[in-house]
Amino acid sequence: MAKIDDLVAQIADPKLRAELEKSVKELKKNTRFGLVFEDHIPEMSALVGLPLTVGELAMRRDAPSGRAARTVKAIHSDGTVTLEDKEGNTTTEPASDWLAAKQFGQPIYPGLEKVGEVKRGGADRPHHAVINAENYHAAQLLLYLYEGQVDCIYLDPPYNTGAKDWTYNNDYVDSSDAWRHSKWLSFMEKRLKLAKKLLKHDGVLIVTIDEHEVHHLGMLLEELFPECLRHLISIVINPKGTAATNFARVDEYAFFVCPSGNEIIEKMPFDFGLPLPPKK
């Protein structure tokens, strides 16, 4: 496309050049550039404790998977339920083996239930809240209360190393999954969009990562936060180096995404044995 732009610019006839520029502009609207990854089956969440509903989705209790979700066709008085898969095949199974489920994007109205508290330092000290939830829906819930009000968000996502250290749609993603990078990007894109809505106009986003997805994440952040500065910071985690072939990595990374023109780090003088300037 860049070469086409260059060639169009060389056309001497101004009328023809203008018409071609207009056509190319329309073409660009329908063509994706930059970071391109596959769209996957929308993620799903099991709604534990809610009853099955005719016409809604259900996931198997012993092996919840978005790929194996079925539609509830009928609920029977003998405690069984008729389910239909994506091919239209139906089975009747015990209702107790299935959980109500929703795809991400379908309306879910989460709430918070207090399960305990730990107090330190008295009632006049700042307090913290720990929310135990699927992170996507926890962020959705926070949007109701704090949209555009958050100063800083720190994300420590799965690093997608190839080990079974995270799931997409309740399925483990490992090195044998040919789509593990695009699943990771789909996973991250949804959550970063919510994080952006939570941040203040001058809020800062911090995301840690290692070499497995650092380049993909950098491009995704550039796409979602084009108006911001993006700083990649090295963090030494093991001075001796991690075990690896050829090279031993000593660091991981953190992306700092902040509004352009804002300084988020106060400049402080380093002590090289010289006297520091007096404090004002």
C-alpha positions as CSV (number, residue, x, y, z in Angstrom):
1,M,0.0,0.0,0.0
2,A,2.9,2.4,0.7
3,K,4.3,1.7,-2.8
4,I,0.8,2.5,-4.3
5,D,0.8,5.8,-2.4
6,D,4.3,6.6,-3.9
7,L,3.2,5.7,-7.4
8,V,0.0,7.7,-7.2
9,A,2.0,10.7,-6.1
10,Q,4.0,10.5,-9.3
11,I,0.9,10.9,-11.6
12,A,1.2,14.2,-13.4
13,D,-2.5,14.6,-14.2
14,P,-4.0,16.3,-11.1
15,K,-7.5,15.1,-11.8
16,L,-6.5,11.5,-12.3
17,R,-4.2,11.7,-9.2
18,A,-7.0,13.1,-7.0
19,E,-9.5,10.3,-8.2
20,L,-6.9,7.6,-7.5
21,E,-6.1,9.1,-4.1
22,K,-9.8,9.0,-3.2
23,S,-10.1,5.4,-4.3
24,V,-7.0,4.3,-2.4
25,K,-8.4,6.1,0.7
26,E,-11.6,4.0,0.5
27,L,-9.5,0.9,0.0
28,K,-7.6,1.6,3.2
29,K,-10.8,1.7,5.2
30,N,-11.5,-1.9,4.4
31,T,-7.9,-3.2,4.8
32,R,-6.2,-4.0,8.1
33,F,-2.6,-2.8,8.5
34,G,-0.1,-3.2,11.3
35,L,-0.7,-6.0,13.8
36,V,-3.1,-8.6,12.3
37,F,-4.3,-11.6,14.2
38,E,-7.1,-14.1,14.0
39,D,-10.5,-13.6,15.6
40,H,-11.4,-16.6,17.8
41,I,-14.6,-18.0,19.3
42,P,-15.6,-15.4,21.9
43,E,-14.5,-16.2,25.4
44,M,-17.1,-17.6,27.8
45,S,-17.6,-17.5,31.5
46,A,-19.4,-20.1,33.6
47,L,-22.0,-18.5,35.8
48,V,-21.7,-20.7,38.9
49,G,-24.9,-20.7,41.0
50,L,-27.3,-19.5,38.3
51,P,-29.9,-21.8,36.9
52,L,-29.8,-23.1,33.3
53,T,-32.2,-21.2,31.0
54,V,-33.8,-22.3,27.8
55,G,-32.2,-20.6,24.8
56,E,-29.0,-19.8,26.7
57,L,-25.6,-21.4,26.6
58,A,-24.2,-24.1,29.0
59,M,-20.8,-25.4,29.7
60,R,-19.9,-28.8,31.0
61,R,-19.1,-28.7,34.8
62,D,-16.2,-31.2,34.8
63,A,-14.5,-29.7,31.7
64,P,-15.7,-26.2,31.0
65,S,-14.7,-25.2,27.5
66,G,-15.9,-22.5,25.1
67,R,-15.5,-24.8,22.2
68,A,-17.8,-27.4,23.8
69,A,-20.5,-25.0,24.8
70,R,-24.1,-26.0,23.9
71,T,-27.5,-24.3,23.8
72,V,-30.2,-25.3,26.3
73,K,-33.2,-26.5,24.3
74,A,-35.4,-27.9,27.1
75,I,-35.4,-28.4,30.9
76,H,-37.2,-31.5,32.2
77,S,-38.9,-32.2,35.5
78,D,-36.8,-35.3,36.0
79,G,-33.6,-33.2,36.4
80,T,-32.3,-33.6,32.9
81,V,-31.7,-31.1,30.2
82,T,-31.7,-31.3,26.4
83,L,-28.8,-29.6,24.8
84,E,-27.9,-28.8,21.2
85,D,-24.3,-28.5,19.8
86,K,-23.2,-26.2,17.0
87,E,-23.9,-28.9,14.4
88,G,-27.6,-29.2,15.5
89,N,-27.2,-32.5,17.3
90,T,-29.1,-32.9,20.5
91,T,-28.5,-34.9,23.7
92,T,-30.3,-35.2,27.0
93,E,-28.1,-35.2,30.1
94,P,-28.3,-34.6,33.8
95,A,-28.7,-30.9,34.4
96,S,-26.3,-31.1,37.4
97,D,-23.5,-31.8,34.9
98,W,-23.8,-28.4,33.2
99,L,-23.3,-24.7,34.2
100,A,-25.0,-21.6,32.8
101,A,-22.6,-19.7,30.6
102,K,-22.3,-16.4,28.8
103,Q,-20.1,-15.2,25.9
104,F,-18.0,-12.1,26.5
105,G,-20.1,-9.2,25.2
106,Q,-23.4,-10.7,26.3
107,P,-25.0,-8.8,29.2
108,I,-23.7,-9.9,32.6
109,Y,-24.5,-8.0,35.7
110,P,-21.8,-8.9,38.3
111,G,-21.9,-7.9,41.9
112,L,-19.5,-8.0,44.8
113,E,-20.0,-10.1,47.9
114,K,-17.9,-9.3,50.9
115,V,-16.1,-12.4,52.2
116,G,-13.8,-10.8,54.9
117,E,-11.5,-8.0,55.8
118,V,-8.1,-7.4,57.4
119,K,-7.5,-4.2,59.3
120,R,-4.1,-2.6,59.9
121,G,-3.3,0.8,61.3
122,G,-6.7,2.2,62.3
123,A,-9.8,3.5,60.5
124,D,-8.1,6.6,59.2
125,R,-5.6,4.7,57.1
126,P,-6.1,4.1,53.3
127,H,-7.8,0.8,52.5
128,H,-7.4,-1.6,49.6
129,A,-9.9,-3.9,48.0
130,V,-9.0,-7.3,46.6
131,I,-11.5,-8.6,44.0
132,N,-11.4,-12.3,43.2
133,A,-13.0,-12.6,39.8
134,E,-12.4,-13.2,36.1
135,N,-10.4,-10.1,35.2
136,Y,-12.5,-9.1,32.2
137,H,-15.7,-9.1,34.2
138,A,-14.0,-7.5,37.2
139,A,-12.9,-4.6,35.0
140,Q,-16.4,-4.3,33.6
141,L,-17.8,-4.0,37.1
142,L,-15.3,-1.3,38.0
143,L,-16.3,0.6,34.9
144,Y,-19.7,1.2,36.4
145,L,-18.1,3.0,39.3
146,Y,-14.8,4.4,38.2
147,E,-14.8,5.0,34.4
148,G,-12.3,7.7,33.6
149,Q,-11.2,8.0,37.2
150,V,-8.2,5.7,37.6
151,D,-4.7,7.2,38.0
152,C,-2.7,4.1,37.3
153,I,-3.3,0.5,36.2
154,Y,-0.7,-2.2,36.6
155,L,-1.2,-5.4,34.5
156,D,0.8,-8.6,35.0
157,P,-0.7,-10.8,32.2
158,P,0.2,-14.4,31.4
159,Y,3.6,-14.3,29.5
160,N,2.5,-17.1,27.0
161,T,5.8,-19.0,27.4
162,G,4.4,-22.2,25.9
163,A,3.9,-23.9,29.2
164,K,0.4,-24.6,30.5
165,D,0.3,-21.3,32.5
166,W,-2.9,-19.8,31.2
167,T,-6.3,-20.6,29.5
168,Y,-8.3,-19.2,26.7
169,N,-11.9,-20.1,26.8
170,N,-11.1,-22.4,29.7
171,D,-8.7,-24.4,27.5
172,Y,-5.1,-24.5,28.4
173,V,-2.8,-22.9,25.8
174,D,0.6,-24.5,25.4
175,S,3.4,-24.7,22.8
176,S,1.4,-27.2,20.7
177,D,-1.4,-24.7,20.1
178,A,-0.8,-23.3,16.6
179,W,-2.9,-20.3,17.5
180,R,-1.4,-19.4,20.9
181,H,-0.1,-16.0,19.8
182,S,-3.4,-14.8,18.3
183,K,-5.3,-16.2,21.2
184,W,-3.1,-14.2,23.5
185,L,-3.6,-11.1,21.5
186,S,-7.3,-11.6,21.4
187,F,-7.2,-12.1,25.2
188,M,-5.1,-8.9,25.8
189,E,-7.0,-6.7,23.3
190,K,-10.3,-7.1,25.2
191,R,-8.8,-6.3,28.6
192,L,-6.6,-3.4,27.4
193,K,-9.7,-1.7,25.9
194,L,-11.4,-1.9,29.3
195,A,-8.3,-0.6,31.0
196,K,-8.2,2.4,28.7
197,K,-11.8,3.3,29.6
198,L,-10.9,3.2,33.3
199,L,-7.9,5.5,33.0
200,K,-8.0,9.2,33.6
201,H,-7.1,11.4,30.6
202,D,-3.6,11.7,32.2
203,G,-3.6,8.1,33.7
204,V,-0.7,5.7,33.3
205,L,-0.9,2.1,32.2
206,I,2.0,-0.3,33.2
207,V,2.2,-3.8,31.6
208,T,4.9,-6.3,32.5
209,I,6.0,-8.9,29.9
210,D,9.0,-11.1,28.8
211,E,10.6,-11.9,25.5
212,H,7.8,-14.3,24.3
213,E,5.3,-11.6,23.6
214,V,7.1,-8.3,24.1
215,H,7.1,-7.4,20.4
216,H,3.4,-8.3,19.9
217,L,2.4,-6.4,23.0
218,G,4.3,-3.3,21.8
219,M,2.5,-3.3,18.5
220,L,-0.9,-3.9,20.2
221,L,-0.3,-1.0,22.6
222,E,0.7,1.3,19.7
223,E,-2.6,0.4,18.0
224,L,-4.8,0.9,21.0
225,F,-3.0,3.9,22.5
226,P,-1.8,5.9,19.5
227,E,-2.0,9.2,21.3
228,C,0.3,8.1,24.2
229,L,4.0,7.8,24.8
230,R,5.1,4.1,25.2
231,H,8.3,3.5,27.1
232,L,9.9,0.0,27.3
233,I,11.8,-0.4,30.6
234,S,14.2,-3.3,31.4
235,I,13.8,-4.9,34.8
236,V,16.7,-7.1,36.0
237,I,15.2,-10.2,37.7
238,N,18.1,-12.6,37.8
239,P,21.7,-11.2,37.5
240,K,23.1,-14.7,37.0
241,G,20.8,-15.2,34.0
242,T,18.1,-17.8,33.3
243,A,19.0,-21.2,31.9
244,A,18.8,-21.0,28.1
245,T,20.6,-22.0,24.9
246,N,23.4,-19.6,23.8
247,F,22.3,-16.7,26.0
248,A,21.2,-16.3,29.5
249,R,18.5,-13.7,29.9
250,V,18.8,-11.5,33.0
251,D,15.7,-9.2,32.6
252,E,12.1,-8.8,31.8
253,Y,10.3,-5.7,30.6
254,A,7.6,-3.2,31.6
255,F,5.7,-1.0,29.2
256,F,4.8,2.4,30.6
257,V,2.0,4.0,28.5
258,C,1.4,7.6,29.5
259,P,-0.2,10.7,27.8
260,S,2.1,12.5,25.4
261,G,3.7,15.6,27.0
262,N,3.3,14.5,30.6
263,E,6.3,13.7,32.7
264,I,5.4,10.8,35.1
265,I,8.9,10.4,36.5
266,E,10.3,13.2,38.7
267,K,13.9,13.9,37.7
268,M,16.2,13.4,40.7
269,P,20.0,13.9,40.9
270,F,22.2,10.9,41.2
271,D,24.7,10.7,44.0
272,F,28.1,10.1,42.5
273,G,29.9,11.2,45.6
274,L,29.3,14.9,44.8
275,P,27.3,17.2,47.1
276,L,23.7,17.3,46.2
277,P,22.0,20.7,45.7
278,P,20.2,22.0,48.8
279,K,16.6,21.1,49.2
280,K,14.2,23.9,48.5
